[in-house]
Amino acid sequence: MSTVLDIPKAEKPLLSGSSIVTVERPVHLAHMRCVGRVTVGAYSYGNVDTITYDADIGRFSSIGHRVIIGPIEHPTDWLSSSGFSWGDTVFEPYGGYRAMVSSERFPANSARTSIGNDVWIGAGAIIKRGVTIGNGAIIGAGAVVTKDIPPYAIYAGAPAKIIRPRFNEATIARLQNLQWWNYVLDREALANPRYSKVEDSISVIEDAVAAGKIDRLRPQQATITTNGANQVISL
Ligand SMILES: CC(C)(COP(=O)(O)OP(=O)(O)OC[C@H]1O[C@@H](n2cnc3c(N)ncnc32)[C@H](O)[C@@H]1OP(=O)(O)O)[C@@H](O)C(=O)NCCC(=O)NCCS
């Protein structure tokens, strides 16, 4: 079903050009600009002035203010780093430029960036194009992430370096195995869990899954594109 603007404003990202954004509802993307093809899992949000290029973002991830994910790369060892040498059309409306634009493409820009589930990215961080951030990782404010980040690690700085793992190895293995973000964490069914107690809450969720007390999360999908001035939502 294709329809114009029939989901809440908070769920609608700001789209650039011919971008295609596929989300699992609900998300909160009202302030997040998306460029290219972007997918976002349920219960994830982007804060004010965040820009995401060609990336896959998992569930329950929190993207802070002014974060940039997967920005376009320019070549460092070609004749020029400028767009005409790798097919960027930014100056196309201006006379003469079109004839200069090369048909060559810079391969680094075909890479997608991957942000796992339950990732928290602090304000102003930049995540280099093509990087993978593992489930449960935390990226400090202002970090410049140039390499893959393992699951459940806290990284900060420029370039980002490890501060510490969030939990011990055994706990991280249990979390990676459980993948709690794939379930409806119904508070009543889980007998009011205390998430501040990590080991206990893992056990409670593991037991509930084994006993069939909680359901798998089955979010509705929506694809958001533009048609002239309108955003078009396909449910
Ligand atoms: C990364 C972060 C989560 C770590 O929090 P924490 O576990 O309480 O860390 P601490 O304050 O104990 O700092 C541990 C070390 O990391 C350093 N550090 C912490 N955050 C840092 C950052 N953003 N950049 C560089 N270094 C940082 C500290 O200076 C300290 O270094 P030291 O051991 O040499 O003294 C936190 O500092 C942060 O950046 N939060 C982001 C907040 C934000 O942007 N919110 C937006 C709302 S969505």
The ligand as a Tripos MOL2 file, in Angstrom:
@<TRIPOS>MOLECULE
LIG
   48    50     1     0     0
SMALL
NO_CHARGES

@<TRIPOS>ATOM
      1 C1         31.9750    7.6610   26.2860 C.3       1 LIG1
      2 C2         31.1410    7.8700   27.5440 C.3       1 LIG1
      3 C3         29.8210    7.1280   27.4130 C.3       1 LIG1
      4 C4         31.9630    7.2610   28.6650 C.3       1 LIG1
      5 O1         31.3220    7.5050   29.8780 O.3       1 LIG1
      6 P1         31.9770    6.9460   31.2430 P.3       1 LIG1
      7 O2         31.9780    5.4690   31.2230 O.co2     1 LIG1
      8 O3         31.2290    7.6020   32.3790 O.co2     1 LIG1
      9 O4         33.4800    7.4070   31.1260 O.3       1 LIG1
     10 P2         34.3960    8.1990   32.1420 P.3       1 LIG1
     11 O5         33.8870    9.6040   32.3300 O.co2     1 LIG1
     12 O6         34.5940    7.3420   33.3490 O.co2     1 LIG1
     13 O7         35.7520    8.3160   31.3330 O.3       1 LIG1
     14 C5         36.6500    7.2350   31.1780 C.3       1 LIG1
     15 C6         37.8600    7.7420   30.3780 C.3       1 LIG1
     16 O8         37.4330    8.0110   29.0290 O.3       1 LIG1
     17 C7         37.6560    9.3890   28.6790 C.3       1 LIG1
     18 N1         36.5010    9.8260   27.8920 N.ar      1 LIG1
     19 C8         35.1970    9.7600   28.2280 C.ar      1 LIG1
     20 N2         34.4320   10.2460   27.2550 N.ar      1 LIG1
     21 C9         35.2460   10.6400   26.2790 C.ar      1 LIG1
     22 C10        35.0400   11.2340   25.0100 C.ar      1 LIG1
     23 N3         33.8010   11.4960   24.5700 N.pl3     1 LIG1
     24 N4         36.1120   11.4990   24.2440 N.ar      1 LIG1
     25 C11        37.3680   11.2250   24.6840 C.ar      1 LIG1
     26 N5         37.6300   10.6500   25.8790 N.ar      1 LIG1
     27 C12        36.5820   10.3750   26.6710 C.ar      1 LIG1
     28 C13        37.7530   10.1090   30.0150 C.3       1 LIG1
     29 O9         38.4990   11.2970   29.8820 O.3       1 LIG1
     30 C14        38.4280    9.0720   30.8850 C.3       1 LIG1
     31 O10        39.8140    9.0430   30.5570 O.3       1 LIG1
     32 P3         40.9340    8.7050   31.6840 P.3       1 LIG1
     33 O11        40.6480    7.2780   32.0980 O.co2     1 LIG1
     34 O12        42.2180    8.8670   30.9350 O.co2     1 LIG1
     35 O13        40.7160    9.6900   32.7770 O.co2     1 LIG1
     36 C15        30.8180    9.3670   27.8040 C.3       1 LIG1
     37 O14        31.9630   10.0790   28.2620 O.3       1 LIG1
     38 C16        30.2690   10.1010   26.5710 C.2       1 LIG1
     39 O15        31.0020   10.5320   25.6650 O.2       1 LIG1
     40 N6         28.9320   10.2270   26.5500 N.am      1 LIG1
     41 C17        28.2270   10.8030   25.4100 C.3       1 LIG1
     42 C18        27.1500   11.8030   25.8960 C.3       1 LIG1
     43 C19        26.3640   12.3140   24.7360 C.2       1 LIG1
     44 O16        26.9170   12.7230   23.7290 O.2       1 LIG1
     45 N7         25.0420   12.2920   24.8440 N.am      1 LIG1
     46 C20        24.1760   12.6690   23.7380 C.3       1 LIG1
     47 C21        22.7680   12.2920   24.0550 C.3       1 LIG1
     48 S1         22.1810   10.9800   23.0160 S.3       1 LIG1
@<TRIPOS>BOND
     1     1     2 1
     2     2     3 1
     3     2     4 1
     4     2    36 1
     5     4     5 1
     6     5     6 1
     7     6     7 2
     8     6     8 1
     9     6     9 1
    10     9    10 1
    11    10    11 2
    12    10    12 1
    13    10    13 1
    14    13    14 1
    15    14    15 1
    16    15    16 1
    17    15    30 1
    18    16    17 1
    19    17    18 1
    20    17    28 1
    21    18    19 ar
    22    18    27 ar
    23    19    20 ar
    24    20    21 ar
    25    21    22 ar
    26    21    27 ar
    27    22    23 1
    28    22    24 ar
    29    24    25 ar
    30    25    26 ar
    31    26    27 ar
    32    28    29 1
    33    28    30 1
    34    30    31 1
    35    31    32 1
    36    32    33 2
    37    32    34 1
    38    32    35 1
    39    36    37 1
    40    36    38 1
    41    38    39 2
    42    38    40 1
    43    40    41 1
    44    41    42 1
    45    42    43 1
    46    43    44 2
    47    43    45 1
    48    45    46 1
    49    46    47 1
    50    47    48 1
@<TRIPOS>SUBSTRUCTURE
     1 LIG1         1 GROUP 0 **** ****
